[in-house]
Amino acid sequence: MTKKKLSTRLIHERSGGRPNLTVNPSIDRGSTLLMPDIDALYESGRQTYGRIGNSVHRELEAGLCALENATQAQLTPTGVGACALAIASVVKSGDHVLVADNVYGPTRRFCRRRLRAMGVEATFFPARIGKELRDLITDRTTAIFMESPGSLTFELCDTQAIVALARERGITTIMDNTWGCGVLQKPLDLGVDVSIQALTKYVVGHADCFGGAVMTASDKHAAAVKNTATDWGTTLGPDDAYSALRGLRTIVPRVQAHGANGRRIAEWLLEQDGVADVLHPALPEHPDHNIWLRDFTGANGLFGVSLEDRGDKAVRAFFDALELFGLGFSWGGYESLAIPADPGAIREKGHWLNETEDRLIRLHVGLEDVGDLQEDLLCALNAYCN
Ligand SMILES: *Cc1c(COP(=O)(O)O)cnc(C)c1O
């Protein structure tokens, strides 16, 4: 049989030897695993403790490997935990890491606070730097961390140029692929060594639990990640693993629907009064659109909108006028969300797109009716402009 498409595989791939005939695996809640006899307690290769997970975890890991073309998916309790685990598995005291300046805020905080305490120095580079990243590499550089498109401002990294540089120098590349989520971008196929996802977003897809995963394709990186996770005792609870697995089954059509709705809203917003710019890599106006065409197969529902500056009061009026777009952090669930974004508060100057007086807003377009969402945004824009 020919190799089936991802949407098919995510629905049909199940671990063998299930004791029941339900479509979904049952959740084994257990720390202790009871052994049949004394020899089994210390038998190598036998699972002897619940910390490494159970059947639900194995099925989720297999699905994530299919999603990202990985050979190993290491589960973590949160997305931040996955970012921290990936970086910590490839550095030691005295090393230097290069981190794209547009990474998720808590990843940046981990680099500044935790890496420093571990004796590792981090330099933040402008995400759009491309080949010039060469000038920032030192003899101590062991890892390059990218997030493409980056949080809040949606710049893309020239991943292929950066991977080529890193390979020349034996540097490990890591990509936070929460936006691309394996459906839209497969970093390991682009030559990246370690890919991360906050499962909390599109994999879980229903805003009801946390999870993270670190995906690898080479034995060397897989072993480094697994050993670090073992030493730190990171694990994912069985109920959360179950929710992530249930979400994973339908991620392909959900992300396609988010992407279609998001694109219609993004194009429509460009025409509206008060809107200065829309930061969406699928729009031809986006400065990194060509990289997006090369590295991605589509877009999701998350992008930025900058509004012409009308002051703080207008921004408050915009958010308070929204009824369908919820005001809240995170994204990737079925519902639409909006938050104000202030990248200047944490980033270095000159490192990001749209560094203007405009007011940046991040939208997550959900699975509601597009006309209803437009009506909601129109009310908010009226409140903003008047
Ligand atoms: C949300 C997010 C994370 C962190 O995920 P949590 O599960 O909330 O810890 C990491 N990276 C990106 C890009 C995110 O959007």
Ligand as a Chemical Component Dictionary entry (heavy atoms), coordinates in Angstrom:
data_LIG
# 
_chem_comp.id                   LIG 
_chem_comp.type                 NON-POLYMER 
_chem_comp.pdbx_formal_charge   0 
_chem_comp.three_letter_code    LIG 
# 
loop_
_chem_comp_atom.comp_id 
_chem_comp_atom.atom_id 
_chem_comp_atom.alt_atom_id 
_chem_comp_atom.type_symbol 
_chem_comp_atom.charge 
_chem_comp_atom.model_Cartn_x 
_chem_comp_atom.model_Cartn_y 
_chem_comp_atom.model_Cartn_z 
_chem_comp_atom.pdbx_ordinal 
LIG C1 C1 C 0 2.382 29.126 24.104 1  
LIG C2 C2 C 0 3.718 28.963 23.536 2  
LIG C3 C3 C 0 4.714 28.279 24.241 3  
LIG C4 C4 C 0 4.503 27.780 25.633 4  
LIG O1 O1 O 0 3.512 26.830 25.781 5  
LIG P1 P1 P 0 2.833 26.563 27.207 6  
LIG O2 O2 O 0 2.234 25.237 27.054 7  
LIG O3 O3 O 0 1.863 27.669 27.437 8  
LIG O4 O4 O 0 3.946 26.561 28.238 9  
LIG C5 C5 C 0 5.941 28.125 23.635 10 
LIG N1 N1 N 0 6.187 28.633 22.408 11 
LIG C6 C6 C 0 5.262 29.288 21.713 12 
LIG C7 C7 C 0 5.603 29.815 20.367 13 
LIG C8 C8 C 0 3.994 29.491 22.259 14 
LIG O5 O5 O 0 3.082 30.186 21.557 15 
# 
loop_
_chem_comp_bond.comp_id 
_chem_comp_bond.atom_id_1 
_chem_comp_bond.atom_id_2 
_chem_comp_bond.value_order 
_chem_comp_bond.pdbx_ordinal 
LIG C1 C2 SING 1  
LIG C2 C3 SING 2  
LIG C2 C8 DOUB 3  
LIG C3 C4 SING 4  
LIG C3 C5 DOUB 5  
LIG C4 O1 SING 6  
LIG O1 P1 SING 7  
LIG P1 O2 DOUB 8  
LIG P1 O3 SING 9  
LIG P1 O4 SING 10 
LIG C5 N1 SING 11 
LIG N1 C6 DOUB 12 
LIG C6 C7 SING 13 
LIG C6 C8 SING 14 
LIG C8 O5 SING 15 
# 
